Amino acid sequence: MIVDLNSDLGEGFGAWTRGDDDALLDIVTSANVAGGRHASVSIKPFAESG
């Protein structure tokens, strides 16, 4: 049996650290890396979108 151990990484920002990404990279076989925004967050403010 093959198991893919996946983890979310890069969730911290500046002083808001969220876990030890370097340590997790030693044990996971794949990772989801945060890109700075959530997919559902519009670049434009809500009032301007449409």
PDB file of N, CA, C and O in Angstrom:
ATOM      1  N   MET A   1       0.846  -1.173   0.000  1.00  0.00           N
ATOM      2  CA  MET A   1       0.000   0.000   0.000  1.00  0.00           C
ATOM      3  C   MET A   1       0.896   1.243   0.000  1.00  0.00           C
ATOM      4  O   MET A   1       1.863   1.326   0.757  1.00  0.00           O
ATOM      5  N   ILE A   2       0.561   2.193  -0.850  1.00  0.00           N
ATOM      6  CA  ILE A   2       1.280   3.466  -0.907  1.00  0.00           C
ATOM      7  C   ILE A   2       0.398   4.543  -0.289  1.00  0.00           C
ATOM      8  O   ILE A   2      -0.778   4.670  -0.631  1.00  0.00           O
ATOM      9  N   VAL A   3       0.974   5.313   0.620  1.00  0.00           N
ATOM     10  CA  VAL A   3       0.246   6.388   1.294  1.00  0.00           C
ATOM     11  C   VAL A   3       0.931   7.709   0.974  1.00  0.00           C
ATOM     12  O   VAL A   3       2.148   7.832   1.112  1.00  0.00           O
ATOM     13  N   ASP A   4       0.153   8.694   0.547  1.00  0.00           N
ATOM     14  CA  ASP A   4       0.659  10.040   0.305  1.00  0.00           C
ATOM     15  C   ASP A   4       0.368  10.867   1.546  1.00  0.00           C
ATOM     16  O   ASP A   4      -0.790  11.164   1.839  1.00  0.00           O
ATOM     17  N   LEU A   5       1.413  11.239   2.276  1.00  0.00           N
ATOM     18  CA  LEU A   5       1.243  12.076   3.464  1.00  0.00           C
ATOM     19  C   LEU A   5       1.372  13.529   3.032  1.00  0.00           C
ATOM     20  O   LEU A   5       2.464  13.984   2.689  1.00  0.00           O
ATOM     21  N   ASN A   6       0.261  14.257   3.046  1.00  0.00           N
ATOM     22  CA  ASN A   6       0.173  15.618   2.527  1.00  0.00           C
ATOM     23  C   ASN A   6      -0.004  16.603   3.675  1.00  0.00           C
ATOM     24  O   ASN A   6      -0.609  16.276   4.697  1.00  0.00           O
ATOM     25  N   SER A   7       0.529  17.815   3.500  1.00  0.00           N
ATOM     26  CA  SER A   7       0.392  18.844   4.530  1.00  0.00           C
ATOM     27  C   SER A   7       0.290  20.220   3.881  1.00  0.00           C
ATOM     28  O   SER A   7       0.836  20.453   2.803  1.00  0.00           O
ATOM     29  N   ASP A   8      -0.418  21.128   4.555  1.00  0.00           N
ATOM     30  CA  ASP A   8      -0.452  22.531   4.145  1.00  0.00           C
ATOM     31  C   ASP A   8       0.776  23.216   4.730  1.00  0.00           C
ATOM     32  O   ASP A   8       1.044  23.095   5.925  1.00  0.00           O
ATOM     33  N   LEU A   9       1.519  23.930   3.901  1.00  0.00           N
ATOM     34  CA  LEU A   9       2.725  24.630   4.345  1.00  0.00           C
ATOM     35  C   LEU A   9       2.636  26.099   3.957  1.00  0.00           C
ATOM     36  O   LEU A   9       1.841  26.476   3.096  1.00  0.00           O
ATOM     37  N   GLY A  10       3.449  26.916   4.589  1.00  0.00           N
ATOM     38  CA  GLY A  10       3.498  28.332   4.244  1.00  0.00           C
ATOM     39  C   GLY A  10       2.321  29.126   4.754  1.00  0.00           C
ATOM     40  O   GLY A  10       2.011  30.187   4.212  1.00  0.00           O
ATOM     41  N   GLU A  11       1.659  28.639   5.780  1.00  0.00           N
ATOM     42  CA  GLU A  11       0.473  29.327   6.301  1.00  0.00           C
ATOM     43  C   GLU A  11       0.825  30.526   7.181  1.00  0.00           C
ATOM     44  O   GLU A  11      -0.017  31.396   7.399  1.00  0.00           O
ATOM     45  N   GLY A  12       2.044  30.581   7.684  1.00  0.00           N
ATOM     46  CA  GLY A  12       2.442  31.680   8.559  1.00  0.00           C
ATOM     47  C   GLY A  12       2.844  32.913   7.765  1.00  0.00           C
ATOM     48  O   GLY A  12       3.110  32.833   6.566  1.00  0.00           O
ATOM     49  N   PHE A  13       2.886  34.044   8.438  1.00  0.00           N
ATOM     50  CA  PHE A  13       3.294  35.300   7.813  1.00  0.00           C
ATOM     51  C   PHE A  13       3.908  36.190   8.869  1.00  0.00           C
ATOM     52  O   PHE A  13       3.247  36.528   9.851  1.00  0.00           O
ATOM     53  N   GLY A  14       5.161  36.578   8.687  1.00  0.00           N
ATOM     54  CA  GLY A  14       5.815  37.472   9.640  1.00  0.00           C
ATOM     55  C   GLY A  14       5.829  36.895  11.045  1.00  0.00           C
ATOM     56  O   GLY A  14       6.367  35.812  11.273  1.00  0.00           O
ATOM     57  N   ALA A  15       5.238  37.616  11.983  1.00  0.00           N
ATOM     58  CA  ALA A  15       5.220  37.188  13.376  1.00  0.00           C
ATOM     59  C   ALA A  15       4.221  36.056  13.630  1.00  0.00           C
ATOM     60  O   ALA A  15       4.265  35.426  14.687  1.00  0.00           O
ATOM     61  N   TRP A  16       3.331  35.790  12.686  1.00  0.00           N
ATOM     62  CA  TRP A  16       2.299  34.758  12.851  1.00  0.00           C
ATOM     63  C   TRP A  16       2.788  33.437  12.270  1.00  0.00           C
ATOM     64  O   TRP A  16       2.447  33.077  11.143  1.00  0.00           O
ATOM     65  N   THR A  17       3.580  32.732  13.040  1.00  0.00           N
ATOM     66  CA  THR A  17       4.101  31.452  12.567  1.00  0.00           C
ATOM     67  C   THR A  17       3.060  30.371  12.784  1.00  0.00           C
ATOM     68  O   THR A  17       2.326  30.388  13.772  1.00  0.00           O
ATOM     69  N   ARG A  18       3.003  29.444  11.866  1.00  0.00           N
ATOM     70  CA  ARG A  18       2.009  28.368  11.921  1.00  0.00           C
ATOM     71  C   ARG A  18       2.713  27.033  11.667  1.00  0.00           C
ATOM     72  O   ARG A  18       2.657  26.515  10.551  1.00  0.00           O
ATOM     73  N   GLY A  19       3.355  26.486  12.652  1.00  0.00           N
ATOM     74  CA  GLY A  19       3.992  25.188  12.496  1.00  0.00           C
ATOM     75  C   GLY A  19       5.420  25.292  11.998  1.00  0.00           C
ATOM     76  O   GLY A  19       5.899  26.375  11.662  1.00  0.00           O
ATOM     77  N   ASP A  20       6.089  24.154  11.956  1.00  0.00           N
ATOM     78  CA  ASP A  20       7.490  24.074  11.552  1.00  0.00           C
ATOM     79  C   ASP A  20       7.555  23.466  10.144  1.00  0.00           C
ATOM     80  O   ASP A  20       7.663  22.249   9.997  1.00  0.00           O
ATOM     81  N   ASP A  21       7.490  24.307   9.123  1.00  0.00           N
ATOM     82  CA  ASP A  21       7.473  23.836   7.739  1.00  0.00           C
ATOM     83  C   ASP A  21       8.713  23.018   7.397  1.00  0.00           C
ATOM     84  O   ASP A  21       8.609  22.002   6.710  1.00  0.00           O
ATOM     85  N   ASP A  22       9.882  23.446   7.864  1.00  0.00           N
ATOM     86  CA  ASP A  22      11.118  22.724   7.550  1.00  0.00           C
ATOM     87  C   ASP A  22      11.079  21.297   8.089  1.00  0.00           C
ATOM     88  O   ASP A  22      11.509  20.367   7.407  1.00  0.00           O
ATOM     89  N   ALA A  23      10.575  21.120   9.293  1.00  0.00           N
ATOM     90  CA  ALA A  23      10.483  19.784   9.875  1.00  0.00           C
ATOM     91  C   ALA A  23       9.458  18.927   9.132  1.00  0.00           C
ATOM     92  O   ALA A  23       9.681  17.734   8.926  1.00  0.00           O
ATOM     93  N   LEU A  24       8.348  19.524   8.734  1.00  0.00           N
ATOM     94  CA  LEU A  24       7.332  18.774   8.001  1.00  0.00           C
ATOM     95  C   LEU A  24       7.832  18.300   6.645  1.00  0.00           C
ATOM     96  O   LEU A  24       7.455  17.220   6.190  1.00  0.00           O
ATOM     97  N   LEU A  25       8.677  19.094   5.992  1.00  0.00           N
ATOM     98  CA  LEU A  25       9.201  18.700   4.688  1.00  0.00           C
ATOM     99  C   LEU A  25      10.022  17.416   4.762  1.00  0.00           C
ATOM    100  O   LEU A  25      10.171  16.718   3.758  1.00  0.00           O
ATOM    101  N   ASP A  26      10.553  17.098   5.939  1.00  0.00           N
ATOM    102  CA  ASP A  26      11.317  15.860   6.110  1.00  0.00           C
ATOM    103  C   ASP A  26      10.420  14.624   6.142  1.00  0.00           C
ATOM    104  O   ASP A  26      10.902  13.515   5.913  1.00  0.00           O
ATOM    105  N   ILE A  27       9.125  14.794   6.422  1.00  0.00           N
ATOM    106  CA  ILE A  27       8.268  13.615   6.578  1.00  0.00           C
ATOM    107  C   ILE A  27       7.106  13.521   5.594  1.00  0.00           C
ATOM    108  O   ILE A  27       6.573  12.430   5.392  1.00  0.00           O
ATOM    109  N   VAL A  28       6.699  14.622   4.978  1.00  0.00           N
ATOM    110  CA  VAL A  28       5.576  14.555   4.036  1.00  0.00           C
ATOM    111  C   VAL A  28       6.066  14.123   2.657  1.00  0.00           C
ATOM    112  O   VAL A  28       7.235  14.307   2.316  1.00  0.00           O
ATOM    113  N   THR A  29       5.163  13.549   1.871  1.00  0.00           N
ATOM    114  CA  THR A  29       5.507  13.164   0.503  1.00  0.00           C
ATOM    115  C   THR A  29       4.947  14.143  -0.515  1.00  0.00           C
ATOM    116  O   THR A  29       5.346  14.110  -1.679  1.00  0.00           O
ATOM    117  N   SER A  30       4.029  15.017  -0.105  1.00  0.00           N
ATOM    118  CA  SER A  30       3.535  16.096  -0.955  1.00  0.00           C
ATOM    119  C   SER A  30       3.050  17.224  -0.059  1.00  0.00           C
ATOM    120  O   SER A  30       2.725  17.016   1.110  1.00  0.00           O
ATOM    121  N   ALA A  31       3.009  18.429  -0.632  1.00  0.00           N
ATOM    122  CA  ALA A  31       2.633  19.585   0.172  1.00  0.00           C
ATOM    123  C   ALA A  31       1.809  20.566  -0.643  1.00  0.00           C
ATOM    124  O   ALA A  31       1.991  20.692  -1.854  1.00  0.00           O
ATOM    125  N   ASN A  32       0.897  21.262   0.037  1.00  0.00           N
ATOM    126  CA  ASN A  32       0.154  22.386  -0.528  1.00  0.00           C
ATOM    127  C   ASN A  32       0.810  23.641   0.043  1.00  0.00           C
ATOM    128  O   ASN A  32       0.846  23.823   1.260  1.00  0.00           O
ATOM    129  N   VAL A  33       1.320  24.492  -0.814  1.00  0.00           N
ATOM    130  CA  VAL A  33       2.046  25.669  -0.345  1.00  0.00           C
ATOM    131  C   VAL A  33       1.172  26.900  -0.524  1.00  0.00           C
ATOM    132  O   VAL A  33       0.667  27.159  -1.617  1.00  0.00           O
ATOM    133  N   ALA A  34       0.994  27.660   0.554  1.00  0.00           N
ATOM    134  CA  ALA A  34       0.167  28.864   0.511  1.00  0.00           C
ATOM    135  C   ALA A  34       0.793  29.890  -0.422  1.00  0.00           C
ATOM    136  O   ALA A  34       2.013  30.050  -0.465  1.00  0.00           O
ATOM    137  N   GLY A  35      -0.073  30.590  -1.177  1.00  0.00           N
ATOM    138  CA  GLY A  35       0.399  31.574  -2.136  1.00  0.00           C
ATOM    139  C   GLY A  35       0.129  33.004  -1.728  1.00  0.00           C
ATOM    140  O   GLY A  35       0.335  33.913  -2.533  1.00  0.00           O
ATOM    141  N   GLY A  36      -0.320  33.236  -0.520  1.00  0.00           N
ATOM    142  CA  GLY A  36      -0.527  34.587  -0.053  1.00  0.00           C
ATOM    143  C   GLY A  36      -1.971  35.051  -0.035  1.00  0.00           C
ATOM    144  O   GLY A  36      -2.272  36.068   0.591  1.00  0.00           O
ATOM    145  N   ARG A  37      -2.869  34.349  -0.694  1.00  0.00           N
ATOM    146  CA  ARG A  37      -4.297  34.706  -0.709  1.00  0.00           C
ATOM    147  C   ARG A  37      -5.121  33.439  -0.765  1.00  0.00           C
ATOM    148  O   ARG A  37      -4.655  32.393  -1.216  1.00  0.00           O
ATOM    149  N   HIS A  38      -6.329  33.547  -0.308  1.00  0.00           N
ATOM    150  CA  HIS A  38      -7.274  32.450  -0.476  1.00  0.00           C
ATOM    151  C   HIS A  38      -7.914  32.596  -1.845  1.00  0.00           C
ATOM    152  O   HIS A  38      -8.111  33.714  -2.322  1.00  0.00           O
ATOM    153  N   ALA A  39      -8.236  31.494  -2.473  1.00  0.00           N
ATOM    154  CA  ALA A  39      -8.797  31.526  -3.821  1.00  0.00           C
ATOM    155  C   ALA A  39     -10.107  32.303  -3.890  1.00  0.00           C
ATOM    156  O   ALA A  39     -10.439  32.858  -4.937  1.00  0.00           O
ATOM    157  N   SER A  40     -10.850  32.348  -2.794  1.00  0.00           N
ATOM    158  CA  SER A  40     -12.141  33.021  -2.805  1.00  0.00           C
ATOM    159  C   SER A  40     -12.044  34.520  -2.535  1.00  0.00           C
ATOM    160  O   SER A  40     -13.060  35.213  -2.591  1.00  0.00           O
ATOM    161  N   VAL A  41     -10.859  35.034  -2.247  1.00  0.00           N
ATOM    162  CA  VAL A  41     -10.698  36.453  -1.940  1.00  0.00           C
ATOM    163  C   VAL A  41     -10.444  37.216  -3.230  1.00  0.00           C
ATOM    164  O   VAL A  41      -9.464  36.957  -3.929  1.00  0.00           O
ATOM    165  N   SER A  42     -11.313  38.141  -3.539  1.00  0.00           N
ATOM    166  CA  SER A  42     -11.181  38.944  -4.749  1.00  0.00           C
ATOM    167  C   SER A  42     -10.066  39.960  -4.589  1.00  0.00           C
ATOM    168  O   SER A  42      -9.805  40.432  -3.482  1.00  0.00           O
ATOM    169  N   ILE A  43      -9.411  40.297  -5.684  1.00  0.00           N
ATOM    170  CA  ILE A  43      -8.396  41.351  -5.642  1.00  0.00           C
ATOM    171  C   ILE A  43      -9.053  42.714  -5.451  1.00  0.00           C
ATOM    172  O   ILE A  43      -8.510  43.576  -4.760  1.00  0.00           O
ATOM    173  N   LYS A  44     -10.216  42.907  -6.061  1.00  0.00           N
ATOM    174  CA  LYS A  44     -10.968  44.142  -5.893  1.00  0.00           C
ATOM    175  C   LYS A  44     -11.815  44.066  -4.622  1.00  0.00           C
ATOM    176  O   LYS A  44     -12.256  42.980  -4.245  1.00  0.00           O
ATOM    177  N   PRO A  45     -12.047  45.191  -3.961  1.00  0.00           N
ATOM    178  CA  PRO A  45     -12.988  45.177  -2.849  1.00  0.00           C
ATOM    179  C   PRO A  45     -14.373  44.732  -3.320  1.00  0.00           C
ATOM    180  O   PRO A  45     -14.709  44.891  -4.494  1.00  0.00           O
ATOM    181  N   PHE A  46     -15.154  44.190  -2.436  1.00  0.00           N
ATOM    182  CA  PHE A  46     -16.467  43.641  -2.777  1.00  0.00           C
ATOM    183  C   PHE A  46     -17.340  44.660  -3.489  1.00  0.00           C
ATOM    184  O   PHE A  46     -18.042  44.306  -4.436  1.00  0.00           O
ATOM    185  N   ALA A  47     -17.315  45.908  -3.062  1.00  0.00           N
ATOM    186  CA  ALA A  47     -18.184  46.928  -3.651  1.00  0.00           C
ATOM    187  C   ALA A  47     -17.823  47.213  -5.114  1.00  0.00           C
ATOM    188  O   ALA A  47     -18.682  47.650  -5.880  1.00  0.00           O
ATOM    189  N   GLU A  48     -16.562  46.973  -5.516  1.00  0.00           N
ATOM    190  CA  GLU A  48     -16.146  47.248  -6.863  1.00  0.00           C
ATOM    191  C   GLU A  48     -16.316  46.040  -7.793  1.00  0.00           C
ATOM    192  O   GLU A  48     -16.312  46.195  -9.014  1.00  0.00           O
ATOM    193  N   SER A  49     -16.463  44.852  -7.226  1.00  0.00           N
ATOM    194  CA  SER A  49     -16.559  43.660  -8.085  1.00  0.00           C
ATOM    195  C   SER A  49     -17.927  43.590  -8.745  1.00  0.00           C
ATOM    196  O   SER A  49     -18.918  44.103  -8.227  1.00  0.00           O
ATOM    197  N   GLY A  50     -17.951  42.957  -9.873  1.00  0.00           N
ATOM    198  CA  GLY A  50     -19.237  42.815 -10.510  1.00  0.00           C
ATOM    199  C   GLY A  50     -19.127  42.817 -11.926  1.00  0.00           C
ATOM    200  O   GLY A  50     -20.134  42.704 -12.625  1.00  0.00           O
TER     201      GLY A  50
END
